[in-house]
Amino acid sequence: MVASCSVSFKIKLEQLYNGDHKKYCDFSPETFPGLIYHLEQPKVCLLIFASGKIVLTGAKTREDIQKAFEIIQPTLKKHVKVDYRQDNS
């Protein structure tokens, strides 16, 4: 199964990759704009983009998709990209 979703924030992919989760990640921004995160249980692959879009692949059931998202969401919330720029017009 394949599913897609979006979180309501942008994600610091470099920070996620260089943190404690590096052993689960593949990240080569020169060749692909997303971070590939390999969950072991459930066995699901997530394509995570800086925009907050996520594609989940390899799930066997809808429950696997739900569980994978529930597992990754707290991690993503630790790597929120905050935009400090303000519109001065």
trRosetta pair geometry for C-beta under 8 A, 3 or more apart (Angstrom, degrees):
i j d omega theta_ij theta_ji phi_ij phi_ji
1 57 7.9 -169 95 -144 47 41
1 58 7.9 -27 54 79 59 14
1 59 4.4 -49 62 77 104 94
1 60 6.9 132 6 -131 104 4
1 61 7.2 147 1 -56 144 3
1 62 7.2 -119 170 -72 172 52
1 64 7.5 137 50 66 125 116
1 65 6.4 -80 106 -52 130 121
2 55 6.9 -8 -170 -177 97 95
2 56 6.9 161 -156 85 47 58
2 57 5.1 -1 -110 -106 85 75
2 59 7.8 161 -74 31 26 96
3 55 7.4 166 87 -157 43 51
3 56 4.7 -5 59 55 91 106
3 59 7.0 -3 2 25 109 141
3 65 4.7 67 11 -146 149 140
4 53 6.9 -6 -173 -174 105 93
4 54 6.7 162 -155 88 58 53
4 55 4.9 -22 -101 -103 87 70
4 56 7.3 -174 -82 17 35 72
5 53 7.8 165 91 -154 37 53
5 54 5.3 -15 64 62 80 101
5 56 7.4 18 10 -9 101 109
5 69 6.5 29 39 -115 156 137
6 51 7.9 -47 -137 121 105 92
6 52 5.3 63 -168 121 80 96
6 53 5.1 -29 -101 -101 88 59
6 54 6.9 171 -90 17 34 78
7 11 7.4 76 59 -53 130 110
7 52 4.5 -121 62 -167 77 101
7 54 7.0 53 -15 -14 92 118
7 73 7.2 156 -98 -129 128 84
7 76 6.0 169 -24 132 170 146
8 52 6.8 -179 3 -174 3 154
9 52 5.6 150 77 -98 36 130
9 76 7.9 147 71 147 108 102
9 77 7.8 86 49 -114 144 59
9 80 4.7 -29 151 -135 145 102
9 81 7.2 159 159 43 91 66
10 50 5.8 16 -169 162 95 71
10 51 6.2 -46 -117 -134 84 23
10 52 5.5 -90 -94 -42 37 98
10 80 7.1 91 70 -166 57 61
10 81 3.9 -57 103 58 103 114
10 83 7.3 65 29 -37 138 102
11 16 6.7 5 167 -28 108 137
11 48 6.3 -62 89 163 161 110
11 49 7.5 120 45 99 118 35
11 50 5.6 -138 64 -134 75 41
11 51 7.9 -17 22 48 88 22
11 52 6.0 139 -17 -85 95 57
11 76 5.7 -57 -110 -154 124 93
11 79 5.5 45 -160 110 80 103
11 80 7.0 -57 -104 -110 50 35
11 81 6.0 11 77 -10 3 102
12 15 3.9 25 121 22 120 120
12 16 6.3 150 94 -19 69 85
12 50 7.6 42 -99 -130 21 90
12 79 4.6 -127 51 179 89 90
12 80 7.2 26 -6 87 96 14
12 81 4.7 140 -57 -73 77 89
13 16 5.6 -57 -148 37 34 113
13 17 6.1 32 156 -19 68 108
13 27 6.3 164 159 -137 107 134
13 29 7.4 128 100 -77 138 115
13 34 7.5 -151 -117 -156 146 38
13 35 4.6 -177 -151 -36 108 122
13 48 6.8 163 -108 107 99 102
13 49 7.8 -40 -69 -159 130 24
13 50 5.3 -78 -19 -77 113 86
13 79 7.8 100 -71 154 23 137
14 17 5.8 -56 -146 38 29 110
14 18 6.1 11 161 -5 66 114
14 27 7.6 164 -101 150 47 151
14 29 7.9 -31 -74 -34 92 139
15 18 6.2 -63 -138 47 26 100
15 19 6.1 35 159 -35 62 112
15 79 5.1 174 90 -136 115 105
16 19 5.9 -58 -148 23 24 116
16 21 6.0 -28 176 57 75 131
16 25 7.0 145 128 -90 92 158
16 35 6.2 78 88 160 127 178
16 48 7.4 -59 99 101 165 148
16 75 7.2 84 -134 154 107 103
16 76 7.6 -2 -98 -107 136 54
16 79 4.6 6 -64 -108 94 171
17 21 7.4 -80 -112 83 24 93
17 22 6.1 67 173 -106 53 76
17 25 5.0 -145 -120 120 73 152
17 27 4.1 -62 -106 17 145 156
17 35 5.9 -142 -66 -125 104 127
18 22 6.5 27 -127 -77 19 115
19 22 6.8 173 69 -37 39 85
19 79 7.6 -130 -5 -80 148 121
21 24 5.1 -56 -178 44 81 110
21 25 5.7 72 126 -25 92 116
21 37 7.1 -13 161 -129 128 109
21 75 6.5 73 -62 -160 148 139
22 25 5.7 -75 -140 42 33 108
24 37 5.6 31 131 -158 104 73
24 38 5.2 -148 -169 58 74 74
24 39 7.2 39 -164 -81 130 37
24 40 7.7 -101 -116 -28 111 90
25 35 5.6 -23 -154 -179 115 106
25 36 6.6 135 -158 76 58 56
25 37 5.4 -22 -98 -99 78 67
25 38 7.5 -166 -77 13 28 79
26 35 7.4 157 76 -166 48 58
26 36 4.2 -8 56 59 98 112
26 38 7.7 57 -8 -22 96 106
27 35 4.6 -15 -94 -118 106 83
27 36 7.1 -168 -68 25 56 70
28 31 4.7 5 117 36 116 104
28 32 6.0 64 73 32 85 88
29 32 7.3 -92 -118 73 26 48
29 33 6.4 44 -144 -120 73 43
32 36 7.6 23 106 -34 145 106
33 49 6.4 34 119 -131 98 96
33 50 7.3 -84 166 7 95 103
34 47 4.6 43 133 -179 153 87
34 48 5.8 150 -170 69 97 38
34 49 4.6 -56 -102 -81 99 72
34 50 8.0 -143 -107 -12 57 67
34 55 8.0 -2 -164 27 169 105
35 47 7.6 151 74 -159 43 46
35 48 4.7 -25 62 64 95 99
35 49 7.8 -179 19 -77 72 29
36 45 6.5 -12 -169 -173 93 104
36 46 7.4 154 -157 80 44 50
36 47 6.0 -19 -101 -102 68 66
36 48 7.8 180 -82 20 20 78
37 45 7.2 152 78 -161 50 53
37 46 4.4 -15 61 61 103 101
37 47 7.9 -173 21 -77 77 20
37 48 5.8 34 -6 -8 118 120
37 72 6.7 108 110 -118 153 130
38 45 5.6 -18 -106 -108 65 79
39 42 6.4 38 115 71 126 52
39 43 6.8 -175 95 -127 80 22
39 44 4.8 7 51 57 122 79
39 45 7.3 -153 23 -79 77 29
39 46 6.8 61 -19 -11 104 105
39 68 5.4 -163 20 -130 165 97
39 71 6.4 98 -127 89 135 146
39 72 7.2 -93 -71 -57 123 106
40 43 6.6 -16 -169 -93 30 68
42 59 6.6 54 122 -123 136 82
42 60 7.6 -129 -175 23 128 93
42 64 4.0 -144 137 -144 168 93
42 67 5.5 94 -6 83 116 126
42 68 5.7 -80 54 -60 102 95
43 58 6.2 -90 127 139 80 122
43 64 7.8 -31 51 -157 55 132
44 56 5.5 -5 176 -169 122 99
44 57 7.1 145 -166 71 71 37
44 58 5.3 170 -128 77 46 99
44 59 5.0 16 -105 -72 110 83
44 64 5.8 159 -61 157 122 103
44 65 7.1 146 -122 -97 149 47
44 68 4.0 -50 64 -95 155 149
45 56 7.4 147 79 -158 47 49
45 57 4.9 -26 67 66 98 92
45 58 4.9 79 11 6 92 132
46 54 5.8 -18 -168 -167 105 105
46 55 7.1 150 -158 77 52 48
46 56 5.4 -19 -102 -101 77 70
46 57 7.8 171 -85 20 29 71
46 68 6.6 174 -61 161 114 121
46 72 6.0 41 -28 -78 173 166
47 54 6.8 154 78 -158 57 50
47 55 4.2 0 50 54 109 100
47 56 8.0 -146 22 -66 71 28
47 57 7.2 41 -13 -3 100 111
48 54 5.4 -5 -106 -110 66 88
48 72 7.7 -151 -80 175 130 140
48 76 7.3 -153 -145 -100 136 114
49 52 7.1 -40 84 33 82 22
49 53 4.6 2 48 60 124 89
49 54 7.2 -153 19 -74 78 44
50 81 6.8 22 -167 -7 90 154
54 69 7.5 130 105 -113 149 93
54 72 7.7 150 -144 105 153 145
56 59 6.1 29 140 -25 109 122
56 65 5.4 127 104 -135 148 86
56 68 5.6 131 -141 95 134 142
56 69 6.9 -76 -61 -59 148 89
59 62 7.7 84 138 -89 136 19
59 64 3.9 169 -152 97 100 120
59 65 4.7 2 -114 -59 176 78
59 68 6.7 -114 -85 -7 118 140
60 64 5.5 92 43 -11 70 153
61 64 4.8 112 56 -2 73 97
61 65 7.4 -132 102 0 49 84
62 65 5.5 -51 -156 34 41 114
62 66 6.4 40 149 -18 70 104
63 66 5.6 -53 -147 39 34 112
63 67 6.1 33 155 -18 67 108
64 67 5.8 -55 -141 40 28 109
64 68 6.1 32 157 -23 64 107
65 68 5.9 -55 -147 34 27 111
65 69 6.5 23 156 -15 62 106
66 69 6.0 -60 -152 37 29 108
66 70 6.3 27 153 -18 65 109
67 70 5.6 -56 -146 38 32 112
67 71 6.3 34 154 -22 65 106
68 71 5.7 -56 -150 34 30 112
68 72 6.3 13 160 -7 66 111
69 72 6.1 -64 -141 44 30 100
69 73 6.0 44 161 -42 67 105
70 73 6.1 -39 -138 14 25 118
71 74 7.9 -72 176 27 29 95
71 75 7.8 10 140 -2 61 115
72 75 5.4 -66 -162 43 51 115
72 76 6.0 50 147 -25 82 106
73 76 5.7 -55 -145 35 32 111
73 77 6.5 35 157 -22 65 104
74 77 5.6 -52 -149 33 34 115
74 78 7.0 37 152 -22 62 101
75 78 5.9 -56 -161 28 35 112
75 79 7.1 5 152 3 65 111
76 79 6.0 -78 -154 49 37 97
76 80 7.6 74 149 -67 67 68
77 80 6.3 -1 -159 -43 42 105
